[in-house]
Amino acid sequence: MIIDVLTCFPEMINPVISESMVKRAQEKGLVTIRVHDLREFSADKHRKTDDYPFGGGDGMVMTPQPLYDGIRTLLQQAPDGVRSRVLFPTPDGVVFKQEQAEELSHEEHLIFVCGHYKGIDQRIRELLITDEISIGDYVLTGGEISSIVIMDAIIRLIPGVLSEINSALSDSFSDPLLDCPWYTRPEVFEGEKVPDVLLSGHHANIDAWRKEERINKTKERRPDMWKAYQDKGDDKNG
Ligand code: 6GU
């Protein structure tokens, strides 16, 4: 998968993609991430990328020209026959869910367009953006952090990225229930003991305990998920 990120703040993206899971995915050749400075595409002599909004109002709007030229350049650079998705993280987008991460993990080319200030000129959204994505009901100052969140969720689903093949499968959210608590050594830490059942070696009891913990946590924290789980029926949920 090729991921292009178009941003006025490349240094917000670069340190994150040079670490951890995303770094390993690139080293394995499973993903190539390229970060592009939007200012490089500005035709303005001061490399400006924003301007005052028509009709007035506070804040600045990102001008169409650098975005148009930047996105079109990245589209043209994509290998022949490859479909590109142009993603715009924005608080007024469709809320990002695990299903969309799964869907996007099968794409060959993603372009992330990072907006700042009030947003980007509407004509760019209509002409070039294919997906407008929000990462939740709160407002961040720009699209860089949101892009990193979305990229991480997608990249870890690409086959071969996680060494533990089962770990993506057993996540909360690819599942109808939240995860159970997990413990490792030592058995007692700060006076707190690991639940006895986990030390019992009795696998049926351990499975039952984990299931109950998951159900209780889901009921308490996510009544919406609990309702969906019940509506799906006991046969499917075992
Ligand atoms: Cl995708 N961008 C920004 N700036 N704020 C957000 C968001 C995205 N999703 C939630 N809040």
Residues whose N, C-alpha, C, O or C-beta is under 5 A from the ligand:
A	BS01	6GU	P89 T90 P91 I133 S134 I135 G136 Y138 V139 L140 T141 G142 G143 S146
